[in-house]
């Protein structure tokens, strides 16, 4: 059970405090309720661009990193389609430095043509290196556009097109900042060797006077129910054929999410999973095969993805995957299988809670979902899932009309290095 205190400043900033006297360190985590889904379709990649710009200095602090390092701290950030999270860790005795740094860039981020030019170039090079010039780098660009017709999950966190970042103007980024990076759209979590009264005083001192800004009201067009399968067959300069298939799945706050999460583990998480055992170890159709999802705030995608053994055709691989899925839909899962993945989930949750930095990030995330206290309910929700729930959910989700299939064929005589499929959650060293 993770204990915490919660209060809200008059400007709308939500503050959560988690005391842990067992460590000499403190973590200051600032989560902004903005991700790639909140971007203009013609100006994508801005949330991720700001992940870089926010380390470029503020009006009163020229170098964020220099000041934090003087206080013995380290920091990083990540952006997803749903949120942007900044975090730093430093000796608890120096915690006010983190309040000073985070509040100043929330109030008065330094915007300059030079800073924008530098970070725009950094992000553009990242776009090229990881997504345009790397084998399989465009898989999720293709899959997202195939799976989503209306919802802004149709583009990646890095952006929909390179030109959106290359053509970003100072006016564009200032407008995006004022819309999203304000107290009413942020969650501050302070964890570690701190006391609640101290954090309350520091929060009031450093953040209390920042204007609230206009609370961002999200109005995203949700994806309509899909009524027919979608398929894409393409060829690229990659070493071997790849196969990717997705299905629409429930949003993170939907009770069905927990059923699908466990179902994905049974199907394709690790070497003991069904798909790996049957199609990698026994039939030797794939060199690797996984089933996963991204835990999206809105309805997202359940994914089966793998690289084929040389000479195996995507059609043969898909038929073998479908055979395993049909088996799941017909006979369900055993109690032993379900208990095993529940135990794995419990271990994962417990391991994550060991780090004060992870606890801080989790508290911020669950507060974003609606209530930080949800963090303490996760295990019970997983434990409540039954084998019958998984049977019903497999029949509901894993239908052909709800699916999107990508054959990613290797061009003949391709001679390139193998590169990993890219996870679209971005995390950068500042």
Buried (B, 14 or more C-beta within 10 A) or exposed (E): EBEBBBBEBEBBBBBBBBBBEEBEBBBBBBBBBBBBBBBEEEBBBBBBBBBBBBBBBBEEBEEBBEBBEEBEBEBBBBBBBBBBBBBBBBBBEBBBBBBBBBBBBBBEBBBEEEBBEBBBEBBBEBBEEBBEEBBBBBBBBBBBBBBBEEBBBBBBBBBBBBEBBBEBEEEBBEBBBEBBBBBBBBBBBBBBBBEBEBBBEBBBEBBBEBEBBEEBEEEEEEBEEBEEEBEBEEEBEBBBBBBBBBBBBBBBEEEBBBBBBBBBBBBBBEEEBBBBBBBBEEBEBBBBBBBBBBBBBBBBBBBBBBBBBEEBBBEBBBEBBBEBBEEBBEEBBEEEBBEBBBEBBBEEBEEEBEBBBBBBBBBBBBBBBEEBBBBBEBBEBBEEBEBEBBBBBBEBBBBEEBBBBBBBBBEEEBEBEEBEBBEBBBEBEB
